[in-house]
Amino acid sequence: MPLTDDDSEPRRRQVLEKPRFDGWDVSQLQDYIAELKAEIARAEAAIGARQGHRAAAEAFFRKG
């Protein structure tokens, strides 16, 4: 599959919009926090997977 111009550029991190909390009740704020925590857990899982792949590759290519 040929590379396009889009493939050669690094992906940019999406900037999250910062919502205004005016008018939000406690329940809505708690739901928002739960969504953020779930997204943080997803990002941490991705980090863990990448670190695991790297450790496996380093162990495979380790000399000794």
NUBAMI-400957 format. One record per residue: residue in three letters; z, y, x of N, C-alpha, C, O in turn. Coordinates in steps of 0.2 Angstrom, whole numbers, plus 5000, padded with zeros to 4 digits. Each point is the difference from the previous one (the first is absolute). Layout:
% NUBAMI-400957
ALAZYXZYXZYXZYX;...
This chain:
% NUBAMI-400957
MET500049945004500050064996500050065004500450015005;PRO499150044995500050065004500650044999500250014994;LEU499950035011500650054999499750064997499450025002;THR500950014994499850074997500450055004500549995003;ASP499450074995500450065003500749994998500550025004;ASP499649964990500749994997500449955004500650015001;ASP499149945001500349955004500250025007500549975002;SER499250075001500250025007500650055000500250015005;GLU499950024989500650055000500649974998500049954996;PRO500650065008500649974998500250034993499850054997;ARG500649904999500250024994500550055000500450005004;ARG499650054991500550055000500549984995499949974995;ARG500750055007500649984995499950054994499950065001;GLN500249914993500050044994500650045000500649985001;VAL499350084997500650055000500349994992499650014996;LEU501049985004500349994993500150074997500350055004;GLU499649964990500250064996500750004999500349954998;LYS500050115003500750004999500150034993499950064998;PRO500449904997500050024993500650055000500450005003;ARG499550044992500550054998500549964995499849974995;PHE500850035006500549974996500350044994500449974997;ASP499350095002500250044995499849964993499549984999;GLY501050014997499949974994500149925000499949974995;TRP500250005011500149935000500749984998500450045003;ASP499749914993500749984999500249955005499649985005;VAL501050004995500349955005499649945000499949975006;SER499950004989499749944999499350005004499849965003;GLN499850104996499450015003500150015008499649975003;LEU500950064999500150005007500249945003499749985005;GLN500749984991500149935003499449965000499949965005;ASP499750044990499449965000499550025006499749965004;TYR500350114998499650025005500349985007499649985004;ILE501050024997500449975006499849935000499949985006;ALA500149984989499949935000499349995003499849955004;GLU499750094993499349995002499950025008499749965004;LEU500750094998499950025007500349945005499849985005;LYS500849994992500349955004499649945001499949965005;ALA499750024989499549955000499550015005499749955003;GLU500050114997499550025005500249995007499749985005;ILE500950054996500349995007500149935002499849985006;ALA500449974990500149935001499349975002499949965004;ARG499650064992499349985001499750025007499749965004;ALA500550104998499850035007500449965005499749985006;GLU500950014993500449965005499849935001500049975005;ALA499850004989499749935001499350005004499949955004;ALA499750104995499450015004500250015007499649975005;ILE500950064997500250015007500249945003499849985005;GLY500649984991500349945002499449955001500049965005;ALA499550044991499449955001499750025006499849955004;ARG500150114998499650025006500449995006499749985005;GLN501050034995500449985005500049925002500049985005;GLY500049994989499949925001499449985003500049965004;HIS499450074994499449985003500050025007499749965004;ARG500550104998500050025007500549955004499849995006;ALA500750004992500549955003499749935001500049975006;ALA499650014989499749935001499450015005499949955004;ALA499750104996499550015005500350015007499749975005;GLU500850074996500350005006500349945003499949985006;ALA500449984990500249935002499549955001500049975005;PHE499450044992499449965001499750015007499849965004;PHE500250114998499750025006500550015006499850025005;ARG500849964994500550015005499949955005499849944999;LYS500250085007499949965006500749985003500550034999;GLY499549905003500649985003500249934998500549985002;
